[in-house]
Amino acid sequence: MRHTQGLQRAARQEARRWATVYRGRKRSYGEVLDRVGRFAAGLRGMGAQPGDRIALIAMNSDRYYEAYYAILWAGCIAVPGNTRWAPAEHAYALRDSEPKLLLVDRTFAALGAQLAADFALPVILLDDSAPGDDLPSEDQLIEANPPMADAGGGGTDLVGIFYTGGTTGWPKGVMLTHASMIANFQSSALVRPYPSPCIFLHSPPMFHLADATVVFGLTPLAPTHVIVPGFDPAGVVAAIQQERVNALVLVPTMLNMMDLHLREHPADLSGVESVTYGASAISEAALKRAMQNFPRARFAQAYGQTELSPVATVLEPRFHSEEGAAAGLLRSAGRAIPNVELRIVDDAMNEVALGEVGEVVVRSAGAMLGYWKKPDLTAQTIVDGWLRTGDAGYLDEAGFLFLVDRVKDMIVSGGENVYSAEVENALYQHPAVAECAVIGVPDPKWGERVHAIVRLRAGTEADDADFTRHCEALIAGYKRPRSYEFRVEPLPLSGAGKILKTELRRPHWPSGERHIN
């Protein structure tokens, strides 16, 4: 099982079909296969060897798609960088993963130049060449090299190191293999199949596994990958109509933004046949509006995490109905996909009774190999073959999973995971902070909002604007607190001396409701 075989299959069977569409530029599977082989040879020529890591920092594009496959074709491992990270976060990921090469587009050329100088890394430009460019470009490498034979690995070889939020203040690298990603995609597609032929729109960031899994998983079926640089409601509507898109993945925040846009600018989106949503919960009211906006689409919710490649459960299209709503299933995260086992356990990993709340643990062929360079954390997360998700929930008698809280101290804002420890680590670097705690509070746009509760040192002064400026160079924008609360008294502590975040959250969440949004 290897990803490069999927591209070869598509090119062999559908060489003339459009593989990628980006800003009016269209390339067939035959063209893409040739470019990937040449690009891979260029990566080798710049010093990359099998097993080396190659980092990417770029916006969505057809070149990002080609880079993913060229890295694997060369026998290397992809390390996608979050485009919303602050420079310090990119620097941490590079120190941690030790890549041999760095690929950037023009948006991140200045950052790439700085990182290249700091880490003595060769940089390649994922963009069209222009006069005055100091960096070698993808096209130059393609023109200068004949295609090399596929040297991609497979099975338990790494596809990539996908960085996700860190409980200790820095991102952690999730190691995913060819076998885990292929098994997970195939299993999820059994209960939520894509249209055939498929014209898929990539609007979530391609560095994120929610999109990367579709890049690799769908390609063997020779879909057309329509790619936009990033999510924008008007751009998404235009792409759907111009390219006859029939399938896409959107997080709830994107569905809400689409709804607001369509109220002002109505558009016919009846050509869309499949909408998958996930990454955070969605209200029933918002979901029903989304279903009206895509009147012919079969909706499915996917729940999981990067560590699972990424899907654990799916709420199938057949439950997105009046009967499903009446049964309360639209509040569910769905049921385990084939080849995935779910349990709800207590702190000692003992299975609890049906309907009782505990931690969700998963055993799956899609589970990660582990965290890069973090064996202790890996051992804490994968226990006797079961991956601890850090989410709290319960199962009903039909196997539907209902999430109620998080065991891990994590916030999901706009579909992005934010670990409180990362934000607190940044805040504590401000000299005025004596004590702080970061929690998630309900937000109508983002689902949850990052909220900071701060006690200042005696004799110091600081306000929201000071902390916003302070955090800019340290953490990504989506991780920065959107609201602050300043206290004079010490924050409440447990008997073990830990800040009682349950007490801090209580005023923000209605009594009896789940503490995640």
C-alpha positions as CSV (number, residue, x, y, z in Angstrom):
1,M,0.0,0.0,0.0
2,R,1.6,3.2,-1.1
3,H,0.3,6.6,-2.2
4,T,2.4,7.0,-5.3
5,Q,0.8,3.9,-6.8
6,G,-2.6,5.8,-6.6
7,L,-1.2,8.6,-8.8
8,Q,0.2,6.1,-11.3
9,R,-3.1,4.3,-11.5
10,A,-5.0,7.5,-12.2
11,A,-2.5,8.5,-14.9
12,R,-2.5,5.1,-16.5
13,Q,-6.3,4.9,-16.7
14,E,-7.3,8.5,-17.1
15,A,-4.2,10.2,-18.5
16,R,-6.2,13.0,-20.2
17,R,-8.6,13.8,-17.4
18,W,-7.9,17.0,-15.6
19,A,-6.1,16.2,-12.4
20,T,-5.8,19.7,-11.0
21,V,-7.5,23.0,-11.6
22,Y,-6.0,26.1,-10.0
23,R,-6.9,29.7,-11.0
24,G,-7.7,28.7,-14.6
25,R,-4.6,26.5,-15.0
26,K,-5.5,22.9,-15.8
27,R,-3.2,19.9,-15.8
28,S,-4.0,16.4,-16.8
29,Y,-3.0,13.3,-14.9
30,G,-0.5,12.5,-17.6
31,E,1.1,15.9,-17.2
32,V,1.1,15.8,-13.4
33,L,2.7,12.3,-13.3
34,D,5.5,13.6,-15.6
35,R,6.0,16.8,-13.5
36,V,6.1,14.8,-10.2
37,G,8.8,12.4,-11.5
38,R,10.9,15.3,-12.7
39,F,10.3,17.4,-9.5
40,A,11.3,14.3,-7.4
41,A,14.5,14.0,-9.4
42,G,15.2,17.7,-8.7
43,L,14.7,17.2,-5.0
44,R,17.2,14.4,-5.1
45,G,19.6,16.6,-7.0
46,M,19.4,19.2,-4.3
47,G,20.5,16.6,-1.7
48,A,17.4,14.9,-0.5
49,Q,17.8,11.2,0.2
50,P,15.2,8.5,1.0
51,G,14.0,8.9,4.5
52,D,14.8,12.7,4.7
53,R,12.2,15.1,5.7
54,I,11.1,17.9,3.4
55,A,9.2,20.9,4.9
56,L,6.5,22.8,3.1
57,I,5.1,26.3,3.9
58,A,2.6,27.4,1.3
59,M,-0.9,28.3,0.5
60,N,-3.2,25.9,-1.4
61,S,-2.3,25.4,-5.0
62,D,-1.8,22.8,-7.7
63,R,1.9,23.0,-6.9
64,Y,1.2,21.9,-3.3
65,Y,-0.5,18.8,-4.7
66,E,2.6,18.1,-6.9
67,A,4.9,18.7,-4.0
68,Y,3.2,16.2,-1.8
69,Y,3.6,13.5,-4.5
70,A,7.1,14.5,-5.5
71,I,8.3,14.3,-1.9
72,L,7.0,10.8,-1.6
73,W,8.2,9.8,-5.1
74,A,11.7,10.8,-4.0
75,G,11.3,8.4,-1.0
76,C,11.2,11.3,1.4
77,I,8.8,12.4,4.2
78,A,6.5,15.5,4.0
79,V,6.5,18.0,6.9
80,P,3.6,20.4,6.1
81,G,3.8,23.7,8.1
82,N,0.7,25.5,9.3
83,T,0.3,28.7,7.3
84,R,-1.2,30.4,10.3
85,W,1.8,29.7,12.6
86,A,4.0,32.5,14.0
87,P,7.7,32.4,13.0
88,A,8.6,30.9,16.3
89,E,6.3,27.9,15.7
90,H,7.8,27.3,12.3
91,A,11.3,27.5,13.8
92,Y,10.3,24.9,16.4
93,A,8.9,22.5,13.8
94,L,12.1,22.8,11.7
95,R,14.4,22.2,14.8
96,D,12.2,19.2,15.7
97,S,11.9,17.5,12.3
98,E,15.4,18.5,10.9
99,P,14.3,18.7,7.2
100,K,16.8,18.5,4.4
101,L,14.9,21.0,2.2
102,L,12.3,23.7,2.6
103,L,9.6,24.4,0.0
104,V,7.8,27.8,0.1
105,D,5.5,29.8,-2.2
106,R,5.8,33.4,-2.9
107,T,3.6,34.3,0.1
108,F,6.1,32.8,2.4
109,A,9.3,33.6,0.5
110,A,10.5,36.1,3.1
111,L,9.9,33.8,6.0
112,G,11.5,31.0,4.0
113,A,14.6,33.1,3.4
114,Q,14.9,33.9,7.2
115,L,14.4,30.2,8.1
116,A,16.9,29.1,5.5
117,A,19.5,31.4,7.0
118,D,18.7,30.3,10.5
119,F,18.8,26.6,9.7
120,A,21.2,26.5,6.7
121,L,18.4,25.0,4.6
122,P,18.2,25.0,0.8
123,V,14.9,26.6,-0.2
124,I,12.8,25.9,-3.3
125,L,10.1,28.2,-4.6
126,L,6.7,26.6,-5.2
127,D,5.6,29.3,-7.6
128,D,6.2,30.6,-11.1
129,S,9.7,31.9,-11.8
130,A,10.1,35.7,-12.0
131,P,13.0,37.9,-12.9
132,G,15.1,38.6,-9.9
133,D,14.2,35.5,-8.0
134,D,17.1,34.3,-5.8
135,L,15.5,30.8,-5.2
136,P,15.4,27.9,-7.6
137,S,11.8,27.2,-8.5
138,E,9.8,24.0,-9.0
139,D,9.6,24.7,-12.7
140,Q,13.3,25.1,-13.0
141,L,13.9,21.7,-11.4
142,I,11.3,20.1,-13.6
143,E,12.8,21.5,-16.7
144,A,16.4,20.5,-15.7
145,N,15.7,16.9,-14.8
146,P,14.3,13.8,-16.6
147,P,11.7,11.9,-14.5
148,M,13.1,9.5,-12.0
149,A,11.7,6.0,-11.2
150,D,9.3,5.9,-8.3
151,A,11.3,5.5,-5.1
152,G,8.4,6.0,-2.8
153,G,7.9,3.7,0.2
154,G,4.8,2.1,1.4
155,G,3.2,0.1,4.2
156,T,4.6,1.3,7.6
157,D,6.9,3.9,6.0
158,L,6.2,7.4,6.9
159,V,4.1,9.6,4.6
160,G,4.5,12.7,6.7
161,I,4.9,14.3,10.1
162,F,1.8,16.4,10.7
163,Y,2.1,18.8,13.5
164,T,-0.8,19.4,15.9
165,G,-1.2,21.4,19.0
166,G,1.0,20.5,22.0
167,T,-0.1,19.9,25.6
168,T,3.3,21.1,26.8
169,G,3.4,24.4,25.0
170,W,4.8,23.4,21.5
171,P,3.3,21.5,18.6
172,K,3.9,17.7,18.4
173,G,4.6,15.8,15.2
174,V,2.2,13.0,14.4
175,M,3.8,10.2,12.4
176,L,1.4,8.8,9.8
177,T,2.2,5.9,7.4
178,H,1.0,4.9,4.0
179,A,-0.9,2.0,5.4
180,S,-2.6,4.0,8.1
181,M,-3.8,6.7,5.8
182,I,-5.0,4.4,3.0
183,A,-6.8,2.1,5.4
184,N,-8.5,5.0,7.1
185,F,-9.7,6.7,3.9
186,Q,-11.0,3.5,2.4
187,S,-12.9,2.6,5.6
188,S,-14.5,6.1,5.8
189,A,-15.4,6.1,2.1
190,L,-17.4,2.8,2.6
191,V,-19.9,4.6,4.7
192,R,-19.6,8.0,3.1
193,P,-18.8,7.4,-0.6
194,Y,-17.9,10.2,-3.0
195,P,-19.6,10.9,-6.3
196,S,-18.2,9.3,-9.5
197,P,-16.7,10.9,-11.4
198,C,-15.7,13.3,-8.6
199,I,-14.9,16.9,-8.9
200,F,-13.6,17.8,-5.5
201,L,-13.0,21.4,-4.1
202,H,-10.0,21.9,-1.8
203,S,-10.7,25.0,0.2
204,P,-9.5,23.9,3.7
205,P,-5.7,24.3,4.1
206,M,-3.8,21.5,2.3
207,F,-1.4,21.2,5.2
208,H,-4.2,20.0,7.4
209,L,-4.8,16.3,7.4
210,A,-8.6,16.8,6.8
211,D,-7.6,17.9,3.3
212,A,-4.4,16.0,2.8
213,T,-6.2,12.7,3.3
214,V,-8.5,13.6,0.4
215,V,-5.6,14.5,-1.8
216,F,-4.1,11.0,-1.3
217,G,-7.2,9.0,-0.8
218,L,-9.2,10.2,-3.8
219,T,-6.4,10.4,-6.4
220,P,-6.4,6.6,-7.2
221,L,-10.0,7.2,-8.5
222,A,-8.8,10.0,-10.8
223,P,-11.0,12.8,-9.6
224,T,-10.5,16.4,-10.6
225,H,-8.9,18.4,-7.8
226,V,-10.2,21.9,-7.9
227,I,-8.0,24.0,-5.7
228,V,-8.4,27.5,-4.3
229,P,-5.7,29.3,-2.3
230,G,-7.7,29.4,0.8
231,F,-11.3,29.6,2.1
232,D,-13.3,32.6,0.9
233,P,-17.1,32.2,0.5
234,A,-17.3,34.1,-2.7
235,G,-14.3,32.2,-4.1
236,V,-15.8,28.9,-3.1
237,V,-19.2,29.7,-4.7
238,A,-17.4,30.8,-7.9
239,A,-15.3,27.6,-8.0
240,I,-18.3,25.4,-7.5
241,Q,-20.2,27.0,-10.3
242,Q,-17.4,27.4,-12.8
243,E,-15.8,24.0,-12.4
244,R,-19.1,22.1,-11.6
245,V,-17.7,20.9,-8.2
246,N,-19.8,18.1,-6.8
247,A,-18.0,17.3,-3.5
248,L,-16.3,19.3,-0.8
249,V,-15.3,19.3,2.9
250,L,-16.0,22.3,5.1
251,V,-15.7,22.9,8.8
252,P,-18.7,24.3,10.7
253,T,-17.3,27.9,10.7
254,M,-17.0,27.7,6.9
255,L,-20.6,26.5,6.6
256,N,-21.7,29.5,8.8
257,M,-19.7,31.9,6.7
258,M,-21.1,30.4,3.5
259,D,-24.6,30.9,5.0
260,L,-24.0,34.6,5.7
261,H,-22.6,35.1,2.2
262,L,-25.5,33.3,0.5
263,R,-28.0,35.4,2.3
264,E,-26.6,38.5,0.7
265,H,-25.5,36.8,-2.6
266,P,-27.9,33.9,-3.4
267,A,-26.4,31.3,-5.7
268,D,-27.4,27.9,-7.1
269,L,-25.3,25.2,-5.4
270,S,-27.5,22.3,-6.4
271,G,-24.7,20.7,-8.4
272,V,-23.0,19.7,-5.1
273,E,-23.8,16.1,-4.3
274,S,-21.6,15.5,-1.2
275,V,-20.7,17.8,1.8
276,T,-18.6,16.4,4.6
277,Y,-18.2,18.5,7.7
278,G,-16.2,18.0,10.9
279,A,-13.3,19.3,13.1
280,S,-15.8,20.9,15.5
281,A,-19.4,20.5,16.5
282,I,-22.2,22.3,14.7
283,S,-25.6,23.5,16.0
284,E,-28.7,21.8,14.5
285,A,-30.0,25.2,13.3
286,A,-26.7,25.9,11.5
287,L,-26.7,22.4,10.0
288,K,-30.2,22.8,8.7
289,R,-29.4,26.1,7.0
290,A,-26.4,24.5,5.4
291,M,-28.5,21.7,4.1
292,Q,-30.9,24.2,2.6
293,N,-27.9,26.0,0.9
294,F,-26.8,22.7,-0.7
295,P,-30.2,21.3,-1.5
296,R,-29.1,18.1,-3.4
297,A,-26.0,17.3,-1.2
298,R,-25.7,14.3,1.0
299,F,-24.3,15.5,4.3
300,A,-22.0,13.5,6.5
301,Q,-20.2,14.4,9.7
302,A,-16.7,13.0,10.4
303,Y,-15.1,12.9,13.9
304,G,-11.6,12.0,14.6
305,Q,-8.1,13.6,15.0
306,T,-4.8,13.8,13.3
307,E,-3.5,10.8,15.3
308,L,-6.2,8.6,13.7
309,S,-5.4,9.5,10.0
310,P,-7.9,11.1,10.9
311,V,-11.5,9.6,11.0
312,A,-13.0,7.5,13.8
313,T,-16.7,8.0,13.4
314,V,-19.1,9.2,10.7
315,L,-22.7,10.3,11.0
316,E,-23.9,9.0,7.7
317,P,-26.0,10.9,5.2
318,R,-29.1,8.8,5.9
319,F,-29.2,10.2,9.5
320,H,-29.3,13.8,8.2
321,S,-33.0,13.7,8.0
322,E,-36.1,14.7,9.8
323,E,-36.2,11.3,11.5
324,G,-32.5,11.6,12.5
325,A,-33.2,15.1,13.9
326,A,-36.2,13.9,15.9
327,A,-34.1,11.1,17.3
328,G,-31.4,13.5,18.4
329,L,-28.9,12.1,16.1
330,L,-27.8,15.4,14.7
331,R,-26.1,16.0,18.0
332,S,-24.2,12.8,17.6
333,A,-20.7,12.4,16.2
334,G,-21.9,9.2,14.4
335,R,-20.8,5.6,14.6
336,A,-17.4,3.9,14.3
337,I,-16.4,3.4,10.6
338,P,-15.4,-0.1,9.5
339,N,-12.1,-1.3,10.9
340,V,-12.4,1.1,13.9
341,E,-13.2,0.0,17.4
342,L,-14.5,2.5,20.0
343,R,-14.6,2.2,23.8
344,I,-15.5,4.6,26.6
345,V,-13.2,4.1,29.5
346,D,-12.5,5.5,33.0
347,D,-9.1,6.8,34.2
348,A,-7.8,3.3,34.6
349,M,-8.7,2.3,31.0
350,N,-11.6,0.1,32.3
351,E,-14.6,0.1,30.0
352,V,-17.6,1.9,31.5
353,A,-21.3,1.0,31.2
354,L,-23.4,1.9,28.2
355,G,-24.5,5.5,28.4
356,E,-21.9,6.4,31.0
357,V,-19.5,9.3,30.3
358,G,-15.8,8.5,30.0
359,E,-12.8,9.0,27.7
360,V,-13.2,8.0,24.1
361,V,-10.4,5.5,23.1
362,V,-9.9,4.1,19.6
363,R,-8.2,1.0,18.2
364,S,-7.7,1.3,14.4
365,A,-5.5,0.5,11.5
366,G,-5.4,4.3,11.0
367,A,-3.7,5.0,14.3
368,M,-0.5,7.0,14.2
369,L,2.9,5.3,14.5
370,G,3.6,7.8,17.4
371,Y,4.8,11.3,18.1
372,W,8.0,12.3,16.4
373,K,10.9,12.1,19.0
374,K,8.4,11.8,21.9
375,P,8.4,8.2,23.0
376,D,7.1,9.0,26.5
377,L,4.1,11.0,25.2
378,T,3.5,8.2,22.6
379,A,3.4,5.6,25.4
380,Q,0.9,7.8,27.4
381,T,-1.3,8.2,24.4
382,I,-1.3,4.6,23.0
383,V,-2.1,2.2,25.8
384,D,-2.3,-1.5,25.0
385,G,-3.1,-0.7,21.4
386,W,-5.8,1.8,22.2
387,L,-5.3,5.5,21.3
388,R,-6.6,7.9,24.0
389,T,-8.4,10.8,22.2
390,G,-8.7,13.1,25.2
391,D,-12.4,13.5,24.4
392,A,-15.1,12.6,26.9
393,G,-18.4,11.1,25.7
394,Y,-20.8,8.2,25.8
395,L,-22.2,5.6,23.5
396,D,-25.9,4.7,23.1
397,E,-27.3,1.2,22.5
398,A,-27.0,1.6,18.7
399,G,-23.3,2.7,18.8
400,F,-23.8,6.4,18.3
401,L,-21.1,8.5,19.9
402,F,-22.1,11.6,21.8
403,L,-19.3,14.0,22.9
404,V,-19.8,16.0,26.0
405,D,-16.4,17.5,27.1
406,R,-12.7,17.2,26.7
407,V,-10.3,15.4,28.9
408,K,-7.4,17.2,27.3
409,D,-7.2,20.9,27.9
410,M,-8.0,21.8,24.4
411,I,-10.2,24.4,22.6
412,V,-11.5,23.9,19.1
413,S,-11.9,27.3,17.5
414,G,-13.0,27.6,13.9
415,G,-12.1,23.9,13.4
416,E,-8.5,24.4,14.6
417,N,-7.2,22.7,17.8
418,V,-5.8,25.1,20.4
419,Y,-4.1,23.7,23.4
420,S,-4.3,26.0,26.4
421,A,-0.8,25.2,27.4
422,E,0.6,26.7,24.2
423,V,-1.3,30.0,24.8
424,E,-0.4,30.1,28.5
425,N,3.2,29.5,27.6
426,A,3.2,32.6,25.4
427,L,1.3,34.7,28.0
428,Y,3.7,33.8,30.8
429,Q,6.5,35.2,28.7
430,H,5.0,38.7,29.3
431,P,6.7,40.3,32.3
432,A,3.4,41.6,33.8
433,V,1.8,38.1,34.1
434,A,1.7,36.6,37.6
435,E,-0.8,34.0,36.8
436,C,-3.0,33.0,33.8
437,A,-5.4,30.4,32.6
438,V,-6.8,29.9,29.1
439,I,-10.2,28.3,28.5
440,G,-12.7,28.0,25.6
441,V,-15.9,29.9,25.8
442,P,-18.9,29.8,23.5
443,D,-18.7,31.9,20.4
444,P,-21.4,32.3,17.7
445,K,-18.9,32.5,14.8
446,W,-16.0,30.3,15.8
447,G,-17.8,27.7,17.9
448,E,-15.4,28.3,20.8
449,R,-13.3,31.4,21.5
450,V,-9.9,31.5,23.2
451,H,-10.4,33.3,26.4
452,A,-7.6,34.3,28.8
453,I,-8.0,35.0,32.5
454,V,-5.0,36.9,33.8
455,R,-3.7,38.1,37.2
456,L,-1.0,40.8,36.8
457,R,2.0,41.2,39.0
458,A,1.8,43.9,41.6
459,G,2.9,47.3,40.3
460,T,2.5,46.4,36.6
461,E,0.0,47.4,34.0
462,A,-1.1,45.7,30.8
463,D,-4.3,45.4,28.7
464,D,-5.7,43.4,25.8
465,A,-3.8,45.3,23.2
466,D,-0.5,44.8,25.0
467,F,-1.0,41.0,25.2
468,T,-2.1,40.9,21.6
469,R,1.1,42.5,20.4
470,H,3.1,40.3,22.7
471,C,1.6,37.1,21.3
472,E,2.0,38.1,17.6
473,A,5.5,36.7,17.3
474,L,5.0,33.7,19.5
475,I,1.8,31.9,18.4
476,A,-0.5,31.8,15.4
477,G,-3.4,34.2,15.2
478,Y,-6.1,31.6,15.8
479,K,-4.4,30.6,19.1
480,R,-4.3,34.2,20.4
481,P,-6.9,35.1,23.0
482,R,-9.9,36.9,21.5
483,S,-11.1,38.1,24.9
484,Y,-9.5,38.7,28.3
485,E,-10.6,38.8,31.9
486,F,-8.3,40.4,34.5
487,R,-8.5,39.4,38.1
488,V,-6.9,40.8,41.3
489,E,-7.4,37.7,43.5
490,P,-5.4,34.4,42.8
491,L,-7.1,31.9,40.5
492,P,-8.8,29.0,42.2
493,L,-6.6,26.0,42.8
494,S,-7.2,22.2,43.3
495,G,-5.8,20.3,46.3
496,A,-2.8,19.4,44.0
497,G,-2.1,23.1,43.4
498,K,-3.5,23.1,39.8
499,I,-5.7,25.9,38.5
500,L,-9.3,24.8,38.6
501,K,-10.4,25.5,35.0
502,T,-13.8,23.8,35.6
503,E,-14.5,26.6,38.0
504,L,-13.4,29.2,35.5
505,R,-15.4,27.7,32.7
506,R,-18.7,27.4,34.7
507,P,-19.9,31.0,34.3
508,H,-19.6,30.7,30.5
509,W,-21.5,27.5,29.9
510,P,-25.1,26.9,30.7
511,S,-25.7,24.4,33.5
512,G,-26.2,20.8,32.3
513,E,-25.0,21.4,28.7
514,R,-21.9,19.9,27.2
515,H,-18.7,21.9,27.7
516,I,-17.6,21.9,24.1
517,N,-19.3,23.7,21.3
